[in-house]
Amino acid sequence: MSHFGRSGPPDISDTYSLLVLNITFRTTADDLFPLFDKYGKVVDIFIPRDRRTGESRGFAFVRYKYADEAQKAVDRLDGRVVDGREITVQFAKYGPNAEKM
């Protein structure tokens, strides 16, 4: 049973959100979790889906509890190849903590 998969972005106060771009349509939150969990405490992973088709939209949000862990994940994982695609990892541009970085 996956512990991810609530619909809609959850409350984002007091966490640091990363935007992960260029994931494949078959990449799931459970695929991403072990990768990101190496660098700190992952609060959750959200992969937006197309409302009509239910397909992944090709990007994900990964939330960390601590800024320094989120920063480490950006440093280590930006440009990493996952499932044959080179992913981009950056701080998400929305939410209460987005601009502090």
C-alpha positions as CSV (number, residue, x, y, z in Angstrom):
1,M,0.0,0.0,0.0
2,S,1.5,3.3,-1.1
3,H,1.6,6.0,1.5
4,F,1.5,8.6,-1.3
5,G,-1.4,9.4,-3.6
6,R,-3.7,11.9,-1.9
7,S,-5.3,14.0,-4.6
8,G,-4.3,17.7,-4.7
9,P,-1.3,19.4,-3.2
10,P,-1.4,19.1,0.6
11,D,-0.8,22.0,3.1
12,I,2.6,23.3,2.3
13,S,3.5,25.4,5.4
14,D,6.7,24.6,7.1
15,T,8.1,22.4,4.4
16,Y,10.4,22.9,1.4
17,S,9.0,21.9,-1.9
18,L,11.1,20.7,-4.9
19,L,9.8,20.6,-8.4
20,V,11.1,17.6,-10.4
21,L,10.8,18.0,-14.1
22,N,11.1,15.6,-17.1
23,I,10.1,12.3,-15.3
24,T,8.6,9.6,-17.5
25,F,4.9,8.9,-17.6
26,R,5.5,5.6,-15.8
27,T,7.6,7.0,-13.0
28,T,5.6,6.8,-9.7
29,A,6.0,8.4,-6.3
30,D,7.2,5.0,-5.1
31,D,10.0,5.1,-7.7
32,L,11.1,8.6,-6.7
33,F,10.9,8.1,-2.9
34,P,14.1,6.0,-2.4
35,L,16.1,8.5,-4.5
36,F,15.0,11.5,-2.6
37,D,14.8,9.9,0.8
38,K,18.6,9.4,0.8
39,Y,19.1,13.1,1.4
40,G,16.6,13.8,4.1
41,K,13.1,13.4,5.5
42,V,10.6,13.4,2.6
43,V,7.2,14.6,3.8
44,D,5.4,13.5,0.6
45,I,5.6,13.2,-3.2
46,F,2.8,14.5,-5.4
47,I,2.7,13.7,-9.2
48,P,0.0,15.9,-10.9
49,R,-2.2,13.9,-13.3
50,D,-4.2,15.0,-16.3
51,R,-7.8,15.2,-15.2
52,R,-9.1,13.8,-18.4
53,T,-6.8,10.9,-19.1
54,G,-5.4,10.2,-15.6
55,E,-1.8,10.2,-17.1
56,S,1.1,11.7,-15.2
57,R,1.9,15.2,-16.5
58,G,5.6,14.5,-16.4
59,F,6.6,16.3,-13.3
60,A,6.5,15.9,-9.5
61,F,6.7,17.8,-6.3
62,V,8.8,16.4,-3.5
63,R,8.5,18.0,-0.1
64,Y,11.2,18.0,2.6
65,K,10.9,18.9,6.2
66,Y,14.2,20.8,6.3
67,A,15.7,23.4,3.9
68,D,19.3,22.0,4.0
69,E,18.1,18.5,3.1
70,A,16.0,19.9,0.2
71,Q,19.1,21.9,-1.0
72,K,21.3,18.7,-0.8
73,A,18.7,16.8,-2.9
74,V,18.8,19.6,-5.5
75,D,22.6,19.5,-5.6
76,R,22.8,15.8,-5.9
77,L,19.8,14.9,-8.1
78,D,19.5,17.8,-10.6
79,G,20.7,16.3,-13.9
80,R,20.5,12.7,-12.7
81,V,19.2,10.1,-15.2
82,V,16.0,8.4,-13.9
83,D,14.3,5.8,-16.0
84,G,16.3,6.9,-19.1
85,R,15.4,10.6,-18.7
86,E,17.6,13.4,-17.3
87,I,15.6,15.0,-14.6
88,T,15.7,18.6,-13.5
89,V,15.3,19.3,-9.7
90,Q,14.7,22.8,-8.4
91,F,13.0,24.7,-5.6
92,A,9.3,25.0,-6.4
93,K,8.3,28.6,-7.0
94,Y,5.1,28.8,-5.0
95,G,4.2,28.5,-1.4
96,P,5.3,30.2,1.8
97,N,8.8,28.9,1.7
98,A,9.5,29.1,-2.0
99,E,11.1,32.5,-2.2
100,K,13.3,32.2,0.9
101,M,15.9,30.1,-0.8
